[in-house]
Amino acid sequence: MEKLAEFISMVDGLIWGPWLMILLVGTGLYLTFRFKFIQIRGFFHGLRVLGGHYDKEEDAGEITHFQALSAALSATIGTGNIVGVAAAILIGGPGAAFWMWITAIVGMATKFASCTLAVHFRRIDDSGEAHGGPMHYIELGMGAKYKWLAILFAFFTVTASFGIGNMFQVNNVVISLNSLIKGAGTEPTTAFKAIAGIAFAVLVGFVILGGIKSIARFASKIVPFMCFFYVGAGLWILFSHITHIPEAFASIFYSAFNCPEAVGGGLLGGVIKAGVARGLFSNEAGMGSAAMAHGAAKTDEPVREGLVAMLGPFIDTLLICTITALVIVITGATEVTQVKGELTATAFELGLGSSLGSQLVAIGVVFFSFSTLISWSYYGDRAADYLFGPKAVMPYRFIYLAFIVLGAMIKIGVIIDFSDAMNGLMVIPNLIALIVLSPVLVKLSKDYFSRM
């Protein structure tokens, strides 16, 4: 097991070299300029679309704009917003938060592009089920000779679904539940892990076996509640320490380019890598995963869904991750603990001046992780459907549930490295497609805005 862990860690390091960070951020910058800063000029129009001003029941698709964004957010608003931010700050110092912001800002353009293409090149079958996502726009947009690239993306997605969307999430759930029941700092027993894993597999199964409509209905109810619950607690702490906020921002900006806390690798290998990798882990911009959820939206206007989709990184990273980072920096939690699984809980405990803080974070982890477990199953089953056909979807879902039990039992370090590696591999074929198909996106955008 140790040799396997070392091998996975080595592969993760190779994938997440400087070249991938340059490709990820560089593509986002390219699309930002190509679409004339769509993040700014399309932001408020995206909010209007999200509010239901353009919803039409007769449009093709399965779920509303709000449900599509909720499903995508329920996959991204997970432990990355809590544990991921803590890990980034411990590895790269407070400045890692700045590079998470950069990833999110350019990622808004990337997500706009992928989700617009997902609707434009989607297929609606005879039963009304939508089939959209990078594997479809790679094959249909770039041509059949590039189907091998689409197959690679689908394979990486299925594999990643067992990591970032499954084992990593449930592993954190087990730790959080154990701390709530038995107290912080206690180690969960094997029996506790097994019982928790089986319980969550059953609960997730009740939702995901109903497909995207069931997932979207669940997500549209739980996501607003999760955000209000966690963001509310964070904002309370920040307002209570409002005089320290300017100093916290100053620390973040200074550390972004002067990283004495970064462990090995200096600026690029430490603080930037930590911020970009954890930023992608948080908002999934560039991976193409959210495009599968948004590809099921009820709309005949691909650009319209792209504008809704780009709100995801704003909510996930620029709002929720920023609150987490500021609470950690303001409370000085890194001076109390250097354990990534405990850092955010410690920060909230210090901020609220009570053990209630760590309990709120633990509850947040449980809700966030549960929602991610549900939505990532859809990404995996869309990829399985593409690779093996509709008959593979139900077997995939049961295998996914089995991995929840497995994820509850094994060590977290291996899962993080595995998840990072799969995330990076998903990015490559998707970004290639976005660059190649950018002229299509420019044409679609010009046409839409000329009519609006």
Secondary structure, 3 states (H helix, E strand, C coil): CHHHHHHHHHHHHHHCCHHHHHHHHHHHHHHHHHCCCHHHHCHHHHHHHHCCCCCCCCCCCCECHHHHHHHHHHHHCCHHHCHHHHHHHHHHCCCHHHHHHHHHHHHHHHHHHHHHHHHHCCEECCCCCEECCHHHHHHHHHCHHHHHHHHHHHHHHHHHHCHHHHHHHHHHHHHHHHHHHHCCCCCCCHHHHHHHHHHHHHHHHHHHCCHHHHHHHHHHHHHHHHHHHHHHHHHHHHHHCHHHHHHHHHHHHHHHHCCCCCCCCHHHHHHHHHHHHHHHHHHCCCCCCHHHHHCCECCCCHHHHHHHHCHHHHHHHHHHHHHHHHHHHHHCHHHCCCCHHHHHHHHHHHHHCCCHHHHHHHHHHHHHHHHHHHHHHHHHHHHHHHHHCHHHHHHHHHHHHHHHHHHHHCCHHHHHHHHHHHHHHHHHHHHHHHHHCHHHHHHHHHHHHHHC
